């Protein structure tokens, strides 16, 4: 792109999945935070759901969204810790054609600056599933704010230079 030319914002269809055994629409803070942030950024909330910490239910919902050509990216919150019921990475990693290792690495690096060594407890991951980006964030609203504000929002903005994930979308289903 020649210097001085500005790119236009490209609104995307995003979904939000809250993984929790205890949260309801009324008590959910993290999903609401992601919903508000993506709308404020100019994207569309395509669908939001809350699901218990169950590997098969998590996988089924995300696989369905990834099969829907209208969905550009999936944001999940919860289930990325190390306790017995935390299974979001196990549920979704098997769906990825490509894992975006840098997302988890960068998330933990930024988190370390905010919460110190507690950041090792996060198993935040991201990947590409059937041409759809999937970002798995921890369940705390602080972690969701960090992930969205410092990484995801910029990579899902076509105007971000020198490159971003949006400009790669047309090529994600290449085989």
DRENMI-162559 format. One record per residue (C-alpha): residue number from 1; residue in three letters; x, y, z. Coordinates in Angstrom, 2 decimals, padded with zeros to 5 digits. Layout:
N
[atom NUM; 'ala'; [X; Y; Z]]
...
//
This chain:
175
[atom 1; 'unk'; [000.00; 000.00; 000.00]]
[atom 2; 'unk'; [001.44; 003.41; -000.93]]
[atom 3; 'unk'; [002.38; 005.68; 001.96]]
[atom 4; 'unk'; [-000.34; 008.02; 003.10]]
[atom 5; 'unk'; [-003.32; 005.84; 002.11]]
[atom 6; 'unk'; [-005.65; 004.94; 004.95]]
[atom 7; 'unk'; [-007.42; 001.60; 005.10]]
[atom 8; 'unk'; [-011.13; 001.41; 005.83]]
[atom 9; 'unk'; [-012.32; -000.47; 008.91]]
[atom 10; 'unk'; [-013.77; -003.91; 008.09]]
[atom 11; 'unk'; [-016.51; -004.95; 010.55]]
[atom 12; 'unk'; [-016.49; -008.65; 011.40]]
[atom 13; 'unk'; [-019.07; -011.08; 012.75]]
[atom 14; 'unk'; [-017.80; -012.30; 016.12]]
[atom 15; 'unk'; [-019.20; -014.80; 018.60]]
[atom 16; 'unk'; [-018.64; -015.01; 022.35]]
[atom 17; 'unk'; [-018.70; -018.23; 024.35]]
[atom 18; 'unk'; [-018.61; -018.03; 028.14]]
[atom 19; 'unk'; [-017.37; -021.32; 029.61]]
[atom 20; 'unk'; [-018.53; -021.62; 033.22]]
[atom 21; 'unk'; [-020.36; -023.97; 035.54]]
[atom 22; 'unk'; [-021.62; -021.08; 037.65]]
[atom 23; 'unk'; [-022.15; -017.98; 035.53]]
[atom 24; 'unk'; [-025.48; -016.93; 034.11]]
[atom 25; 'unk'; [-026.37; -014.10; 031.77]]
[atom 26; 'unk'; [-027.08; -012.04; 034.87]]
[atom 27; 'unk'; [-023.76; -012.76; 036.65]]
[atom 28; 'unk'; [-021.46; -012.93; 033.63]]
[atom 29; 'unk'; [-018.94; -010.08; 033.54]]
[atom 30; 'unk'; [-016.29; -011.39; 031.14]]
[atom 31; 'unk'; [-018.62; -012.22; 028.26]]
[atom 32; 'unk'; [-020.37; -008.88; 028.64]]
[atom 33; 'unk'; [-017.00; -007.11; 028.61]]
[atom 34; 'unk'; [-015.99; -008.85; 025.36]]
[atom 35; 'unk'; [-019.42; -008.16; 023.85]]
[atom 36; 'unk'; [-019.20; -004.46; 024.67]]
[atom 37; 'unk'; [-015.59; -004.15; 023.50]]
[atom 38; 'unk'; [-016.25; -005.78; 020.13]]
[atom 39; 'unk'; [-019.34; -003.65; 019.53]]
[atom 40; 'unk'; [-017.48; -000.49; 020.56]]
[atom 41; 'unk'; [-014.74; -001.43; 018.07]]
[atom 42; 'unk'; [-017.34; -001.56; 015.26]]
[atom 43; 'unk'; [-017.77; -005.32; 014.95]]
[atom 44; 'unk'; [-021.07; -007.23; 015.14]]
[atom 45; 'unk'; [-021.96; -009.69; 017.90]]
[atom 46; 'unk'; [-023.22; -012.60; 015.81]]
[atom 47; 'unk'; [-024.10; -014.78; 018.80]]
[atom 48; 'unk'; [-023.27; -015.20; 022.49]]
[atom 49; 'unk'; [-023.75; -018.32; 024.59]]
[atom 50; 'unk'; [-022.91; -019.61; 028.05]]
[atom 51; 'unk'; [-021.94; -023.27; 028.37]]
[atom 52; 'unk'; [-020.80; -025.41; 031.33]]
[atom 53; 'unk'; [-017.19; -026.61; 031.56]]
[atom 54; 'unk'; [-017.82; -029.66; 029.37]]
[atom 55; 'unk'; [-015.27; -030.46; 026.66]]
[atom 56; 'unk'; [-017.83; -031.92; 024.25]]
[atom 57; 'unk'; [-020.38; -029.13; 024.61]]
[atom 58; 'unk'; [-017.68; -026.47; 024.19]]
[atom 59; 'unk'; [-016.33; -028.25; 021.11]]
[atom 60; 'unk'; [-019.79; -028.69; 019.57]]
[atom 61; 'unk'; [-020.72; -025.02; 019.89]]
[atom 62; 'unk'; [-017.41; -023.72; 018.53]]
[atom 63; 'unk'; [-017.37; -026.30; 015.71]]
[atom 64; 'unk'; [-020.86; -025.13; 014.73]]
[atom 65; 'unk'; [-019.76; -021.52; 014.64]]
[atom 66; 'unk'; [-016.66; -022.44; 012.63]]
[atom 67; 'unk'; [-018.89; -024.26; 010.13]]
[atom 68; 'unk'; [-020.97; -021.08; 009.68]]
[atom 69; 'unk'; [-019.34; -019.04; 006.90]]
[atom 70; 'unk'; [-020.83; -015.86; 008.37]]
[atom 71; 'unk'; [-018.69; -016.14; 011.53]]
[atom 72; 'unk'; [-015.22; -014.56; 011.24]]
[atom 73; 'unk'; [-013.92; -015.15; 014.76]]
[atom 74; 'unk'; [-014.86; -016.86; 018.00]]
[atom 75; 'unk'; [-013.95; -015.46; 021.42]]
[atom 76; 'unk'; [-014.13; -017.79; 024.39]]
[atom 77; 'unk'; [-013.67; -016.89; 028.04]]
[atom 78; 'unk'; [-013.13; -019.41; 030.78]]
[atom 79; 'unk'; [-011.83; -022.93; 031.16]]
[atom 80; 'unk'; [-008.19; -022.11; 030.40]]
[atom 81; 'unk'; [-006.80; -022.71; 033.88]]
[atom 82; 'unk'; [-005.28; -025.81; 035.41]]
[atom 83; 'unk'; [-008.08; -027.19; 037.59]]
[atom 84; 'unk'; [-009.86; -030.44; 036.85]]
[atom 85; 'unk'; [-012.85; -028.84; 035.10]]
[atom 86; 'unk'; [-010.76; -026.46; 032.94]]
[atom 87; 'unk'; [-010.91; -028.02; 029.47]]
[atom 88; 'unk'; [-011.31; -025.29; 026.87]]
[atom 89; 'unk'; [-007.86; -025.84; 025.28]]
[atom 90; 'unk'; [-008.47; -029.61; 025.13]]
[atom 91; 'unk'; [-011.91; -029.04; 023.63]]
[atom 92; 'unk'; [-010.74; -026.70; 020.90]]
[atom 93; 'unk'; [-007.13; -027.51; 020.04]]
[atom 94; 'unk'; [-008.30; -030.60; 018.13]]
[atom 95; 'unk'; [-010.40; -028.36; 015.87]]
[atom 96; 'unk'; [-007.46; -026.17; 014.82]]
[atom 97; 'unk'; [-005.84; -026.62; 011.44]]
[atom 98; 'unk'; [-003.27; -024.11; 012.64]]
[atom 99; 'unk'; [-002.48; -023.01; 016.17]]
[atom 100; 'unk'; [-001.41; -019.39; 016.61]]
[atom 101; 'unk'; [001.25; -020.03; 019.24]]
[atom 102; 'unk'; [002.24; -016.38; 019.42]]
[atom 103; 'unk'; [-001.14; -015.44; 020.88]]
[atom 104; 'unk'; [-000.70; -017.48; 024.06]]
[atom 105; 'unk'; [002.94; -016.48; 024.36]]
[atom 106; 'unk'; [002.16; -012.78; 023.99]]
[atom 107; 'unk'; [-000.87; -013.00; 026.28]]
[atom 108; 'unk'; [001.22; -014.53; 029.07]]
[atom 109; 'unk'; [004.01; -011.99; 028.53]]
[atom 110; 'unk'; [001.59; -009.08; 028.87]]
[atom 111; 'unk'; [-000.17; -010.78; 031.80]]
[atom 112; 'unk'; [003.16; -011.23; 033.56]]
[atom 113; 'unk'; [003.59; -007.45; 033.51]]
[atom 114; 'unk'; [000.14; -007.11; 035.13]]
[atom 115; 'unk'; [-000.10; -010.06; 037.56]]
[atom 116; 'unk'; [003.42; -011.47; 037.84]]
[atom 117; 'unk'; [004.12; -015.15; 038.03]]
[atom 118; 'unk'; [000.42; -016.02; 038.37]]
[atom 119; 'unk'; [000.39; -015.69; 034.57]]
[atom 120; 'unk'; [001.81; -019.24; 034.30]]
[atom 121; 'unk'; [-001.64; -020.54; 035.26]]
[atom 122; 'unk'; [-003.12; -019.32; 031.99]]
[atom 123; 'unk'; [-003.40; -021.71; 029.07]]
[atom 124; 'unk'; [-004.78; -019.06; 026.69]]
[atom 125; 'unk'; [-004.58; -020.27; 023.10]]
[atom 126; 'unk'; [-005.72; -019.28; 019.61]]
[atom 127; 'unk'; [-005.97; -020.98; 016.27]]
[atom 128; 'unk'; [-007.69; -021.26; 012.92]]
[atom 129; 'unk'; [-010.64; -023.62; 012.53]]
[atom 130; 'unk'; [-012.20; -023.93; 009.06]]
[atom 131; 'unk'; [-011.15; -020.40; 008.13]]
[atom 132; 'unk'; [-012.37; -018.93; 011.43]]
[atom 133; 'unk'; [-010.15; -017.45; 014.10]]
[atom 134; 'unk'; [-010.67; -018.83; 017.62]]
[atom 135; 'unk'; [-009.29; -017.01; 020.68]]
[atom 136; 'unk'; [-009.49; -018.69; 024.09]]
[atom 137; 'unk'; [-009.11; -016.31; 027.01]]
[atom 138; 'unk'; [-009.18; -016.90; 030.78]]
[atom 139; 'unk'; [-012.45; -016.34; 032.63]]
[atom 140; 'unk'; [-011.56; -013.19; 034.55]]
[atom 141; 'unk'; [-012.78; -009.88; 033.18]]
[atom 142; 'unk'; [-009.29; -008.43; 033.69]]
[atom 143; 'unk'; [-007.78; -011.14; 031.49]]
[atom 144; 'unk'; [-010.47; -010.57; 028.86]]
[atom 145; 'unk'; [-009.75; -006.83; 028.86]]
[atom 146; 'unk'; [-006.03; -007.53; 028.49]]
[atom 147; 'unk'; [-006.54; -010.02; 025.66]]
[atom 148; 'unk'; [-008.97; -007.83; 023.75]]
[atom 149; 'unk'; [-007.38; -004.42; 024.33]]
[atom 150; 'unk'; [-003.75; -005.38; 023.83]]
[atom 151; 'unk'; [-003.90; -008.15; 021.23]]
[atom 152; 'unk'; [-007.19; -009.18; 019.65]]
[atom 153; 'unk'; [-008.67; -005.74; 018.90]]
[atom 154; 'unk'; [-005.57; -004.73; 016.98]]
[atom 155; 'unk'; [-005.27; -007.99; 015.04]]
[atom 156; 'unk'; [-008.98; -007.91; 014.10]]
[atom 157; 'unk'; [-008.64; -004.37; 012.77]]
[atom 158; 'unk'; [-007.78; -004.20; 009.07]]
[atom 159; 'unk'; [-006.20; -000.78; 009.62]]
[atom 160; 'unk'; [-003.44; -002.20; 011.86]]
[atom 161; 'unk'; [-000.05; -001.97; 010.17]]
[atom 162; 'unk'; [002.28; -003.56; 009.18]]
[atom 163; 'unk'; [-000.08; -006.57; 009.13]]
[atom 164; 'unk'; [-003.14; -008.03; 010.82]]
[atom 165; 'unk'; [-005.25; -011.18; 010.83]]
[atom 166; 'unk'; [-008.11; -009.62; 008.84]]
[atom 167; 'unk'; [-006.04; -009.28; 005.67]]
[atom 168; 'unk'; [-005.29; -013.01; 005.83]]
[atom 169; 'unk'; [-008.96; -014.06; 006.02]]
[atom 170; 'unk'; [-009.45; -014.55; 002.26]]
[atom 171; 'unk'; [-006.64; -017.12; 002.28]]
[atom 172; 'unk'; [-007.49; -019.09; 005.44]]
[atom 173; 'unk'; [-009.36; -021.85; 003.59]]
[atom 174; 'unk'; [-006.63; -022.45; 001.01]]
[atom 175; 'unk'; [-005.60; -026.08; 000.71]]
//
